Amino acid sequence: LLIGERDAGYWLADTPANASFHRLETPAAFDEIVPLGRTLYGIADGEGMWTSKDGGRNWAPYEEA
């Protein structure tokens, strides 16, 4: 589960039961984060799109395959 609110950051569930959460640290101020499968996609104005495949611990600029 991923939750977010303007200026409050984004929070990701640590457990399948959504019993605890951690705040995502991001390389830029994202306007939006979208989960798709096990990948997070972050969109930052002027920075482009970023991806994380490990729950937001590491981010990389998006590259088309």
C-alpha positions as CSV (number, residue, x, y, z in Angstrom):
1,L,0.0,0.0,0.0
2,L,1.3,3.4,-1.0
3,I,-0.2,6.6,0.4
4,G,0.6,10.2,-0.1
5,E,-0.6,13.7,0.4
6,R,0.6,17.0,-1.0
7,D,3.5,18.3,1.1
8,A,3.2,15.3,3.5
9,G,5.4,13.0,1.6
10,Y,4.7,9.4,0.5
11,W,4.5,6.4,2.8
12,L,4.8,2.7,1.9
13,A,3.5,-0.2,4.0
14,D,6.2,-2.4,5.6
15,T,3.9,-5.4,6.0
16,P,1.2,-7.1,3.9
17,A,-1.3,-6.3,6.7
18,N,-0.4,-2.5,6.5
19,A,0.4,-2.5,10.2
20,S,3.4,-0.1,9.8
21,F,4.7,2.3,7.2
22,H,8.0,4.1,6.3
23,R,8.4,7.4,4.6
24,L,9.9,7.2,1.1
25,E,13.1,9.2,0.6
26,T,13.2,10.4,-3.0
27,P,15.9,12.0,-5.1
28,A,13.6,14.9,-6.1
29,A,10.4,16.4,-5.0
30,F,7.9,14.1,-6.7
31,D,4.6,15.5,-7.9
32,E,3.2,11.9,-8.0
33,I,4.3,8.3,-7.3
34,V,2.5,5.5,-9.0
35,P,3.0,1.8,-8.1
36,L,2.8,-0.8,-10.9
37,G,3.4,-4.3,-9.8
38,R,6.6,-4.2,-7.7
39,T,8.0,-1.1,-9.3
40,L,7.4,2.5,-8.2
41,Y,7.4,5.3,-10.7
42,G,8.0,8.9,-9.5
43,I,7.3,12.0,-11.6
44,A,9.1,15.2,-10.7
45,D,8.5,18.5,-12.4
46,G,11.6,19.4,-14.4
47,E,13.4,16.2,-13.3
48,G,11.5,13.6,-15.4
49,M,10.5,10.2,-14.3
50,W,12.3,8.0,-11.8
51,T,11.9,4.3,-10.9
52,S,12.4,2.1,-7.8
53,K,12.3,-1.6,-7.9
54,D,13.1,-2.1,-4.2
55,G,10.3,-0.3,-2.3
56,G,11.7,3.2,-2.7
57,R,15.1,2.5,-1.1
58,N,17.0,3.2,-4.4
59,W,15.9,5.4,-7.3
60,A,17.2,5.6,-10.8
61,P,16.2,7.9,-13.8
62,Y,13.7,6.0,-16.0
63,E,15.1,4.5,-19.1
64,E,12.9,2.8,-21.7
65,A,13.9,-0.8,-22.4
